[in-house]
Amino acid sequence: MNRHRSRGSALTVGLIVLTLVTLLGIAGASSAHVDRLLAQNEAFRENAAFAASAGIEMAISAILASTEPATVDPVISGRMPDSQDAFEARVRFAGYESLLPQAPGAHVAGAHFEIVSTGRSARHALDRQRAGVMWVVAATDEMAAADCEPLIPRHCFQRGQLLRLSWQRLPNE
C-alpha cells in the first residue's frame, strides 16, 4: 500500500512543480514586456528632448538671420526629419545691454533673447527647454559704449557674435 501512495504523491508534487515553473515563466514574460514598454517610453522622452533642442537651434538660426532684434519671428515650429517628432520655439526679445566691453569705435550692444522650446514625440512624450542668448549688434546712437582696449582686448565683443548665456530644462505643464 505504501508503494501506491508514493506514486500518487510523486504525481502531485510533479504537477505542483510544473505549475510553479509555468507561473515563473509567465511572470518573467510579463516583466520583460513591462521593461520593453519602459525602454520605449524613455526613447520617446529622449526624442522629445532632441526635438526641443532642435527648436532652440532653429530659433538661434532665425535670430542670426534677422536684420535686427525686433524683427525676429516670435514662434518657430517644425518637424524632425523622417519622424513625427515636432517642436515649437517661442522667442522673446528681452532688450539691449549697452555697456559691453568693446574695441574703441566698435559701438556694439547685446540684444538679449529668451527662447522656450517644446518638443513632442509619440505617446504624448513632452520636453520643454529654455535658453538665454545674447546677439551682439550695432548699437544705436543713444547707447553708451564701454571700450575695453588696451586692458583686455581678447574679451572685447564684436558685432555678429552670439553667446549662449543659459539653458535649463523646464517642468512640463
RONUPA-30129 format. One record per residue: residue number from 1; z negated, y, x negated of N, C-alpha, C, O in turn. Coordinates in pm, 1 decimal. Layout:
> nr,n.z,n.y,n.x,ca.z,ca.y,ca.x,c.z,c.y,c.x,o.z,o.y,o.x
> NUM,Z,Y,X,Z,Y,X,Z,Y,X,Z,Y,X
...
! end
This chain:
> nr,n.z,n.y,n.x,ca.z,ca.y,ca.x,c.z,c.y,c.x,o.z,o.y,o.x
> 1,0.0,-120.3,-78.7,0.0,0.0,0.0,0.0,128.2,-83.9,63.3,226.5,-45.3
> 2,-67.1,128.7,-193.4,-71.2,246.9,-278.9,66.1,281.8,-332.8,97.8,398.4,-355.9
> 3,147.8,177.9,-352.7,280.5,199.8,-405.1,366.5,276.3,-304.0,442.6,364.5,-343.8
> 4,356.4,245.5,-176.7,433.1,315.2,-73.9,389.5,461.0,-60.9,472.4,549.4,-39.3
> 5,262.3,485.2,-73.9,212.8,623.0,-66.7,261.5,705.3,-185.8,292.9,823.4,-170.3
> 6,268.0,645.4,-302.4,315.2,716.1,-421.4,460.2,757.3,-405.7,498.6,867.8,-444.3
> 7,541.5,667.9,-348.6,681.5,701.9,-329.9,696.7,817.6,-230.7,781.4,904.5,-251.7
> 8,622.0,821.1,-129.7,628.8,929.8,-31.4,580.9,1061.6,-88.2,637.9,1166.6,-58.6
> 9,476.4,1057.1,-169.8,425.4,1180.1,-229.3,521.8,1233.9,-334.4,531.1,1355.6,-350.2
> 10,592.6,1150.3,-405.4,691.7,1196.5,-502.9,804.2,1270.9,-432.3,852.9,1372.1,-482.7
> 11,845.2,1222.2,-317.2,948.6,1291.1,-239.8,898.4,1427.1,-192.7,972.6,1525.2,-197.7
> 12,774.8,1434.5,-147.7,716.2,1559.9,-101.7,705.4,1659.6,-216.9,740.8,1776.4,-200.7
> 13,656.9,1615.0,-332.9,644.4,1701.4,-449.5,783.4,1748.2,-494.2,799.6,1864.7,-530.7
> 14,881.3,1662.1,-492.0,1018.4,1697.0,-529.1,1076.5,1803.6,-436.3,1143.2,1896.1,-482.6
> 15,1051.7,1791.5,-305.7,1100.2,1891.3,-210.2,1031.0,2026.5,-230.2,1093.8,2131.6,-217.5
> 16,904.9,2022.9,-260.7,831.1,2146.9,-284.0,884.9,2216.1,-409.8,907.0,2337.2,-409.7
> 17,905.8,2138.9,-517.1,959.4,2196.0,-640.7,1099.6,2251.9,-616.5,1131.2,2360.7,-664.6
> 18,1183.2,2180.3,-543.7,1318.0,2227.7,-512.3,1313.3,2357.3,-430.4,1393.0,2448.1,-454.0
> 19,1221.8,2366.1,-335.8,1205.8,2487.2,-255.4,1163.9,2605.4,-343.9,1217.5,2715.2,-329.2
> 20,1068.1,2583.7,-436.1,1023.4,2689.6,-525.3,1136.1,2737.1,-617.4,1152.0,2857.1,-639.8
> 21,1213.8,2643.0,-670.3,1325.3,2679.9,-757.6,1429.3,2759.9,-678.9,1484.5,2857.1,-730.5
> 22,1456.1,2720.0,-555.3,1550.8,2793.1,-470.9,1500.1,2934.1,-442.8,1577.7,3029.4,-449.4
> 23,1371.6,2949.2,-411.7,1314.7,3081.7,-386.5,1319.5,3169.1,-511.9,1346.4,3288.8,-501.7
> 24,1294.2,3112.4,-629.1,1303.7,3188.2,-753.2,1448.2,3232.6,-779.5,1471.2,3344.3,-826.0
> 25,1543.5,3147.0,-750.5,1684.2,3182.1,-766.9,1724.7,3295.1,-674.3,1796.4,3386.4,-715.2
> 26,1679.6,3289.9,-550.1,1710.4,3396.6,-453.7,1645.5,3527.7,-497.6,1708.0,3633.4,-488.4
> 27,1520.8,3522.2,-545.3,1452.4,3643.2,-592.7,1524.3,3701.4,-714.3,1537.7,3823.3,-725.2
> 28,1570.1,3617.1,-804.7,1643.4,3664.9,-922.0,1775.0,3730.3,-883.3,1812.3,3833.1,-939.8
> 29,1846.1,3671.2,-786.7,1973.0,3730.4,-741.4,1948.1,3864.2,-672.8,2024.8,3958.8,-690.9
> 30,1842.8,3872.4,-595.4,1808.7,3998.2,-528.2,1771.4,4105.3,-630.8,1812.0,4220.7,-617.3
> 31,1695.6,4068.5,-731.3,1657.6,4162.7,-836.5,1780.4,4210.9,-913.5,1790.1,4328.9,-947.3
> 32,1872.3,4122.0,-940.8,1994.7,4160.7,-1011.0,2077.0,4256.5,-925.7,2137.0,4350.1,-978.7
> 33,2080.7,4234.5,-794.3,2154.0,4323.9,-704.3,2091.4,4463.6,-703.9,2162.6,4564.0,-708.8
> 34,1959.9,4469.5,-698.1,1890.3,4598.4,-699.5,1914.2,4669.6,-833.1,1937.3,4790.5,-836.0
> 35,1908.7,4594.4,-943.3,1935.0,4654.8,-1074.5,2076.0,4711.3,-1081.9,2096.4,4818.1,-1139.4
> 36,2173.6,4641.6,-1024.8,2311.6,4689.1,-1024.6,2323.7,4817.8,-943.6,2392.6,4911.1,-984.9
> 37,2256.6,4822.8,-827.8,2259.0,4944.8,-745.7,2193.4,5062.1,-818.3,2242.4,5174.8,-811.2
> 38,2083.6,5036.2,-887.4,2017.2,5142.3,-963.5,2107.0,5193.8,-1076.0,2113.7,5314.2,-1100.5
> 39,2175.6,5102.7,-1144.0,2266.7,5144.1,-1250.8,2382.9,5225.8,-1194.6,2424.8,5323.9,-1256.1
> 40,2434.6,5186.9,-1079.7,2542.6,5264.1,-1017.0,2493.3,5403.2,-978.2,2562.7,5502.1,-1001.9
> 41,2375.7,5411.8,-919.3,2321.2,5542.1,-881.1,2300.8,5632.1,-1002.3,2326.7,5752.3,-995.9
> 42,2254.6,5574.2,-1112.4,2237.6,5652.6,-1234.8,2373.0,5701.7,-1285.8,2384.1,5815.1,-1332.3
> 43,2474.4,5618.6,-1277.6,2609.4,5660.7,-1319.0,2660.0,5774.0,-1229.5,2723.7,5867.1,-1278.7
> 44,2632.8,5767.7,-1100.7,2674.8,5874.8,-1009.9,2602.0,6004.9,-1042.6,2662.0,6112.3,-1037.7
> 45,2472.5,5996.1,-1076.2,2396.9,6115.8,-1114.7,2452.6,6174.9,-1244.5,2463.1,6296.9,-1257.4
> 46,2488.1,6089.5,-1340.2,2547.7,6138.2,-1464.6,2682.3,6205.1,-1437.7,2712.8,6308.4,-1497.4
> 47,2762.1,6148.2,-1349.8,2890.9,6209.6,-1314.5,2870.2,6346.8,-1251.3,2945.7,6440.1,-1278.5
> 48,2768.0,6358.8,-1167.0,2737.9,6488.8,-1105.7,2695.1,6589.0,-1212.7,2731.3,6706.4,-1205.3
> 49,2617.8,6543.5,-1312.7,2576.0,6632.3,-1421.3,2696.6,6676.2,-1504.6,2705.0,6792.2,-1544.9
> 50,2789.2,6584.8,-1530.3,2910.5,6621.4,-1603.8,2992.5,6723.0,-1524.9,3048.2,6816.7,-1582.2
> 51,2999.7,6704.0,-1393.4,3075.0,6798.1,-1309.2,3008.3,6936.0,-1311.4,3077.3,7037.7,-1319.2
> 52,2875.5,6940.4,-1304.5,2805.8,7070.1,-1309.3,2828.9,7138.0,-1444.1,2848.8,7259.4,-1448.8
> 53,2826.6,7062.5,-1552.9,2854.4,7119.6,-1685.1,2997.7,7171.1,-1693.3,3023.4,7275.8,-1752.6
> 54,3090.1,7097.4,-1634.1,3229.9,7142.1,-1632.5,3242.7,7272.7,-1554.6,3322.1,7359.0,-1591.9
> 55,3166.0,7288.1,-1447.8,3166.8,7413.1,-1371.7,3121.1,7530.1,-1456.5,3178.1,7638.9,-1447.5
> 56,3018.4,7509.6,-1539.2,2971.8,7616.3,-1627.9,3080.7,7651.5,-1729.3,3105.9,7769.1,-1755.6
> 57,3144.4,7550.2,-1785.4,3250.4,7576.3,-1883.4,3369.4,7647.7,-1819.6,3428.9,7735.6,-1881.9
> 58,3404.6,7611.7,-1697.8,3515.0,7679.4,-1628.3,3477.5,7824.4,-1597.3,3562.4,7913.2,-1604.9
> 59,3351.8,7848.7,-1562.7,3306.5,7985.7,-1536.6,3312.3,8069.3,-1664.6,3351.8,8185.9,-1661.1
> 60,3273.0,8010.2,-1776.9,3280.9,8081.8,-1904.3,3426.7,8114.0,-1937.4,3456.9,8223.2,-1985.7
> 61,3516.2,8020.2,-1911.8,3659.3,8045.9,-1934.9,3708.7,8160.1,-1846.9,3787.9,8243.4,-1891.0
> 62,3661.7,8163.7,-1722.5,3701.4,8271.9,-1631.7,3647.3,8406.2,-1679.7,3714.9,8508.4,-1667.5
> 63,3526.6,8406.6,-1733.7,3468.5,8530.6,-1786.6,3553.6,8581.7,-1903.0,3587.8,8699.8,-1908.4
> 64,3587.3,8492.8,-1995.0,3664.5,8533.7,-2112.9,3808.0,8573.7,-2078.0,3869.9,8652.0,-2150.0
> 65,3860.4,8520.4,-1968.4,3997.9,8552.4,-1928.5,4007.1,8681.0,-1846.9,4116.9,8732.5,-1825.4
> 66,3893.9,8733.4,-1801.4,3898.0,8853.5,-1718.4,3917.2,8978.0,-1804.9,3892.5,8976.8,-1925.4
> 67,3960.9,9082.5,-1741.2,3985.0,9207.3,-1814.3,3857.2,9288.2,-1833.4,3842.4,9359.1,-1932.9
> 68,3766.4,9277.6,-1739.4,3637.5,9345.8,-1750.3,3533.8,9268.6,-1669.6,3570.4,9194.6,-1578.2
> 69,3404.9,9283.9,-1701.1,3299.7,9204.2,-1637.1,3297.0,9211.9,-1485.0,3268.0,9111.8,-1419.6
> 70,3325.9,9325.9,-1428.0,3316.8,9341.3,-1282.8,3426.8,9265.2,-1208.4,3416.4,9245.4,-1087.3
> 71,3531.4,9222.6,-1278.5,3643.1,9155.4,-1210.3,3635.7,9003.3,-1215.4,3728.3,8936.4,-1169.5
> 72,3528.3,8947.1,-1269.8,3515.2,8801.3,-1278.2,3498.0,8744.1,-1137.7,3418.6,8793.6,-1057.7
> 73,3574.5,8638.5,-1110.0,3567.3,8572.0,-979.1,3425.2,8518.4,-957.4,3374.3,8447.0,-1043.8
> 74,3359.3,8550.3,-845.1,3220.4,8507.3,-825.8,3203.5,8358.7,-793.2,3094.4,8304.5,-811.2
> 75,3308.8,8291.7,-745.8,3298.5,8148.8,-712.9,3416.6,8076.7,-775.7,3532.3,8113.5,-754.9
> 76,3385.2,7973.6,-852.7,3487.2,7892.0,-918.2,3458.5,7747.9,-880.2,3348.4,7697.7,-903.1
> 77,3557.0,7681.9,-822.5,3536.4,7542.6,-782.4,3654.0,7458.5,-828.8,3762.0,7510.0,-857.6
> 78,3630.9,7328.8,-835.6,3736.9,7237.8,-878.1,3690.5,7093.8,-876.1,3575.7,7064.1,-843.1
> 79,3780.6,7005.9,-911.6,3753.6,6862.0,-917.5,3770.0,6812.7,-1060.1,3847.9,6867.6,-1138.1
> 80,3696.5,6709.7,-1092.3,3710.9,6645.3,-1221.9,3839.7,6562.9,-1220.5,3876.7,6508.9,-1116.2
> 81,3908.6,6552.2,-1334.5,4034.1,6476.8,-1339.0,4013.5,6329.5,-1304.4,3917.1,6267.1,-1348.7
> 82,4103.7,6275.9,-1226.1,4105.5,6132.4,-1190.2,3976.9,6084.3,-1123.5,3937.1,5969.6,-1143.7
> 83,3911.9,6168.3,-1045.4,3792.1,6124.3,-973.1,3771.8,6213.1,-851.1,3843.9,6310.6,-830.3
> 84,3673.8,6177.5,-772.6,3637.6,6257.5,-655.7,3521.3,6352.2,-686.2,3476.5,6425.6,-598.1
> 85,3472.2,6350.9,-811.1,3361.9,6437.9,-850.1,3408.9,6582.9,-848.6,3521.3,6613.1,-888.9
> 86,3321.7,6672.8,-801.6,3361.0,6812.9,-786.2,3248.7,6904.6,-833.0,3133.7,6863.0,-846.7
> 87,3285.1,7030.7,-857.4,3186.4,7130.9,-896.3,3215.3,7260.7,-823.6,3327.2,7287.3,-779.7
> 88,3109.7,7340.9,-812.7,3121.5,7477.5,-763.1,3028.0,7563.3,-847.3,2907.0,7541.0,-850.7
> 89,3085.7,7661.2,-914.8,3007.1,7750.1,-1000.5,3004.4,7889.0,-938.8,3107.8,7942.2,-898.4
> 90,2887.1,7946.2,-932.0,2870.9,8083.4,-882.8,2835.4,8171.2,-1001.8,2739.9,8143.8,-1074.6
> 91,2913.1,8276.9,-1020.7,2897.3,8366.6,-1134.5,2843.7,8499.9,-1083.9,2897.3,8557.5,-989.3
> 92,2736.6,8548.9,-1148.4,2679.3,8677.6,-1110.8,2673.7,8765.8,-1234.7,2613.9,8729.3,-1335.9
> 93,2736.6,8882.0,-1225.3,2729.4,8980.8,-1332.8,2595.5,9051.2,-1320.7,2566.4,9112.6,-1218.1
> 94,2513.1,9042.6,-1425.7,2377.1,9094.6,-1419.9,2363.2,9234.4,-1479.7,2260.4,9299.3,-1460.3
> 95,2463.2,9281.2,-1551.0,2455.8,9416.8,-1606.6,2484.0,9419.3,-1755.6,2514.7,9317.1,-1817.0
> 96,2473.0,9539.2,-1812.5,2505.2,9561.6,-1953.6,2379.7,9576.6,-2037.5,2276.1,9623.8,-1990.6
> 97,2391.5,9535.7,-2160.9,2290.7,9562.9,-2262.5,2360.2,9651.7,-2365.0,2451.0,9606.4,-2434.7
> 98,2319.1,9775.4,-2374.5,2394.3,9871.4,-2454.9,2349.4,9879.6,-2600.2,2428.6,9919.9,-2685.4
> 99,2228.6,9843.8,-2630.9,2178.1,9861.6,-2767.4,2192.1,9733.7,-2850.6,2092.5,9678.6,-2897.6
> 100,2314.2,9687.6,-2868.2,2339.0,9570.2,-2951.8,2358.8,9613.8,-3097.0,2422.2,9716.5,-3121.0
> 101,2306.8,9539.3,-3193.8,2338.5,9569.0,-3333.0,2488.9,9552.5,-3355.5,2546.3,9450.1,-3318.5
> 102,2552.0,9652.0,-3415.4,2697.2,9650.1,-3431.6,2738.9,9730.0,-3552.4,2664.7,9814.7,-3602.0
> 103,2858.2,9702.0,-3598.8,2912.7,9776.5,-3711.8,2933.4,9920.8,-3668.7,2961.6,9946.6,-3551.7
> 104,2919.7,10016.7,-3762.7,2939.5,10157.3,-3726.6,3077.5,10179.2,-3663.4,3179.7,10137.4,-3717.8
> 105,3077.7,10244.3,-3549.8,3202.3,10273.8,-3480.3,3254.0,10162.7,-3392.1,3356.5,10180.4,-3326.3
> 106,3186.7,10047.6,-3388.1,3235.2,9935.3,-3306.0,3222.9,9967.4,-3157.6,3310.7,9932.3,-3078.7
> 107,3116.1,10033.0,-3120.1,3090.7,10075.7,-2982.5,3109.9,9961.2,-2881.0,3200.3,9964.0,-2797.6
> 108,3020.8,9860.1,-2891.7,3025.8,9744.5,-2801.4,2896.9,9735.5,-2720.6,2794.7,9794.1,-2756.1
> 109,2904.8,9661.3,-2612.4,2788.7,9635.6,-2526.3,2794.3,9489.6,-2483.3,2899.9,9426.5,-2488.4
> 110,2682.3,9437.6,-2441.8,2676.1,9299.1,-2395.4,2676.6,9294.0,-2244.4,2591.7,9354.8,-2179.3
> 111,2772.6,9221.4,-2188.0,2777.9,9201.8,-2042.7,2708.6,9068.4,-2012.4,2753.9,8962.6,-2056.0
> 112,2599.6,9074.9,-1938.2,2520.6,8955.1,-1908.3,2566.1,8892.3,-1776.6,2590.9,8961.3,-1677.8
> 113,2576.2,8758.5,-1778.5,2614.9,8681.9,-1660.2,2517.3,8567.8,-1639.5,2464.9,8509.7,-1734.5
> 114,2494.4,8537.4,-1512.7,2420.4,8417.7,-1475.8,2517.6,8326.1,-1401.5,2585.8,8368.4,-1308.1
> 115,2522.7,8200.2,-1444.4,2611.6,8101.2,-1383.3,2524.6,7989.5,-1326.7,2443.6,7930.9,-1398.4
> 116,2541.6,7960.3,-1198.4,2474.4,7846.9,-1136.7,2584.0,7752.5,-1088.7,2667.0,7788.6,-1005.2
> 117,2582.7,7630.9,-1143.0,2687.6,7533.9,-1112.2,2627.1,7411.5,-1044.9,2523.4,7360.3,-1087.0
> 118,2694.4,7365.6,-939.0,2651.7,7246.1,-866.8,2760.4,7141.3,-880.6,2876.3,7166.2,-847.4
> 119,2722.7,7023.6,-929.7,2815.4,6911.8,-941.5,2784.0,6807.2,-836.3,2667.5,6777.4,-810.0
> 120,2889.1,6751.3,-775.8,2871.6,6648.9,-672.5,2950.4,6524.7,-710.8,3060.8,6533.1,-764.8
> 121,2891.5,6409.4,-681.8,2955.7,6281.8,-710.9,2937.9,6189.0,-591.2,2885.3,6229.5,-487.5
> 122,2981.9,6064.8,-606.3,2973.5,5967.2,-497.2,2828.0,5942.1,-457.3,2735.0,5970.1,-532.9
> 123,2811.7,5889.3,-338.4,2679.5,5858.8,-280.8,2587.5,5980.1,-279.7,2466.5,5967.0,-298.0
> 124,2644.0,6096.1,-258.5,2569.3,6221.0,-244.2,2488.2,6256.3,-368.7,2386.4,6324.7,-358.3
> 125,2532.0,6210.4,-486.6,2464.9,6249.5,-610.8,2492.0,6397.4,-634.6,2603.6,6445.2,-614.4
> 126,2388.4,6469.4,-677.8,2396.5,6614.2,-691.3,2324.1,6655.7,-819.2,2219.4,6600.2,-852.5
> 127,2380.3,6753.7,-890.8,2314.3,6808.3,-1008.5,2340.0,6957.9,-1011.6,2452.6,7002.0,-988.5
> 128,2235.9,7036.9,-1040.1,2250.1,7182.7,-1046.7,2204.3,7229.2,-1183.5,2101.1,7186.0,-1234.9
> 129,2283.5,7318.4,-1241.1,2252.3,7372.7,-1372.4,2271.8,7523.5,-1370.3,2356.3,7576.2,-1297.9
> 130,2190.6,7592.3,-1452.3,2202.8,7738.1,-1463.3,2219.2,7773.7,-1610.7,2150.9,7718.8,-1697.1
> 131,2310.3,7865.9,-1637.7,2331.5,7912.9,-1774.4,2335.4,8064.7,-1774.7,2384.2,8127.7,-1680.9
> 132,2283.6,8121.1,-1880.9,2292.2,8265.5,-1902.4,2379.0,8290.4,-2024.1,2355.3,8232.7,-2130.2
> 133,2478.6,8375.1,-2010.0,2568.2,8406.4,-2121.4,2582.1,8558.0,-2135.1,2562.0,8633.7,-2040.1
> 134,2617.4,8599.0,-2257.2,2645.5,8740.2,-2281.6,2782.6,8749.5,-2348.7,2809.2,8684.4,-2449.7
> 135,2867.8,8831.7,-2289.8,3002.1,8856.0,-2341.9,3002.4,8995.6,-2402.3,2967.7,9092.2,-2334.3
> 136,3040.7,9007.5,-2527.3,3042.4,9136.5,-2596.1,3174.0,9206.2,-2563.9,3282.2,9156.1,-2594.5
> 137,3161.8,9324.3,-2500.9,3278.7,9401.4,-2454.8,3271.2,9543.8,-2508.6,3170.1,9584.4,-2566.0
> 138,3377.7,9618.1,-2489.8,3379.1,9759.5,-2530.3,3280.7,9836.9,-2442.7,3277.5,9820.7,-2320.7
> 139,3202.0,9920.0,-2506.7,3102.5,9999.4,-2434.0,3169.0,10122.3,-2372.6,3269.8,10172.1,-2422.8
> 140,3111.6,10168.8,-2265.6,3158.7,10294.4,-2206.4,3102.8,10410.7,-2288.1,3012.7,10391.2,-2369.7
> 141,3153.5,10527.2,-2267.7,3113.9,10643.8,-2347.9,2966.4,10680.3,-2332.6,2905.7,10731.4,-2426.7
> 142,2908.4,10654.9,-2216.2,2768.9,10695.7,-2195.3,2667.0,10596.9,-2251.7,2547.0,10624.2,-2248.4
> 143,2712.9,10481.5,-2304.0,2619.4,10383.6,-2360.5,2589.9,10417.2,-2506.0,2679.7,10453.2,-2582.2
> 144,2463.0,10404.9,-2543.5,2422.1,10432.8,-2682.0,2459.8,10315.2,-2771.9,2467.9,10201.4,-2725.6
> 145,2482.5,10342.6,-2899.2,2515.0,10238.4,-2996.4,2399.2,10222.0,-3093.1,2325.8,10317.1,-3119.8
> 146,2382.8,10100.7,-3145.8,2278.4,10072.1,-3243.8,2344.6,10010.9,-3366.0,2360.3,9889.1,-3374.4
> 147,2383.6,10095.8,-3460.9,2450.8,10046.3,-3580.7,2357.8,9954.5,-3659.3,2237.4,9978.8,-3666.4
> 148,2413.9,9849.1,-3718.3,2329.4,9756.5,-3792.9,2364.3,9750.6,-3940.4,2292.2,9686.7,-4016.9
> 149,2470.3,9813.8,-3982.7,2501.6,9812.3,-4125.5,2422.1,9922.2,-4194.2,2398.1,10023.4,-4128.3
> 150,2380.4,9913.7,-4314.2,2401.6,9801.2,-4405.7,2287.1,9701.0,-4404.2,2284.7,9611.0,-4488.1
> 151,2191.2,9713.5,-4311.1,2073.2,9627.5,-4313.9,2107.0,9478.8,-4296.9,2073.8,9398.6,-4384.1
> 152,2170.8,9441.4,-4188.9,2202.1,9301.1,-4163.8,2344.4,9287.7,-4110.6,2360.9,9264.5,-3990.8
> 153,2444.7,9300.8,-4190.7,2580.8,9301.5,-4139.2,2623.9,9169.5,-4075.9,2709.2,9169.9,-3987.2
> 154,2568.9,9059.7,-4117.8,2614.4,8932.2,-4061.7,2566.1,8910.9,-3917.8,2615.0,8821.7,-3848.5
> 155,2470.9,8992.0,-3873.4,2421.3,8979.3,-3736.5,2480.3,9083.5,-3642.8,2436.1,9096.3,-3528.7
> 156,2577.9,9156.8,-3689.0,2641.3,9257.3,-3604.7,2728.0,9188.2,-3499.3,2798.5,9091.6,-3528.3
> 157,2721.3,9239.4,-3377.8,2804.2,9184.1,-3271.2,2944.2,9243.2,-3277.0,2963.0,9358.5,-3315.9
> 158,3042.3,9162.3,-3237.7,3181.1,9205.9,-3235.9,3239.7,9182.5,-3098.5,3201.0,9088.7,-3028.8
> 159,3332.6,9267.4,-3059.5,3397.8,9257.3,-2929.8,3462.4,9118.4,-2913.1,3526.0,9066.4,-3004.7
> 160,3444.5,9061.2,-2795.6,3502.3,8930.8,-2764.4,3409.4,8813.2,-2785.9,3439.6,8702.8,-2740.7
> 161,3297.4,8832.9,-2853.4,3201.7,8724.9,-2876.1,3140.1,8681.5,-2744.0,3122.6,8762.2,-2652.8
> 162,3107.5,8553.0,-2734.7,3033.4,8502.5,-2618.9,2911.9,8427.7,-2671.4,2924.5,8336.7,-2753.4
> 163,2796.1,8465.9,-2624.5,2672.0,8399.5,-2665.7,2613.7,8325.7,-2547.2,2601.5,8380.5,-2437.6
> 164,2578.2,8202.0,-2570.4,2508.5,8122.5,-2468.1,2359.1,8146.8,-2487.9,2300.6,8104.2,-2587.5
> 165,2299.7,8214.5,-2393.4,2161.1,8257.0,-2409.1,2060.3,8156.9,-2354.1,1952.0,8140.2,-2410.0
> 166,2095.8,8090.4,-2244.6,2000.5,7997.0,-2183.8,2075.1,7890.6,-2104.7,2190.0,7909.0,-2064.5
> 167,2006.2,7778.9,-2083.6,2058.4,7671.3,-1999.4,1938.3,7597.5,-1943.6,1839.2,7576.6,-2013.5
> 168,1947.5,7558.1,-1817.4,1842.2,7476.2,-1758.9,1897.3,7395.8,-1641.7,1992.9,7435.9,-1575.4
> 169,1835.2,7283.0,-1618.8,1867.6,7201.1,-1502.5,1777.0,7248.7,-1388.6,1656.7,7266.9,-1407.2
> 170,1835.7,7268.4,-1272.2,1761.5,7317.7,-1155.7,1729.5,7204.2,-1061.6,1803.2,7105.7,-1056.4
> 171,1621.1,7215.8,-987.1,1592.6,7113.8,-884.6,1697.7,7122.5,-773.6,1747.9,7229.8,-740.0
> 172,1728.5,7005.7,-718.6,1826.9,7001.2,-608.9,1765.8,7054.9,-481.5,1647.6,7035.0,-453.6
> 173,1848.2,7123.3,-405.0,1798.6,7181.3,-279.3,1797.8,7079.6,-168.6,1759.0,7111.2,-56.1
! end
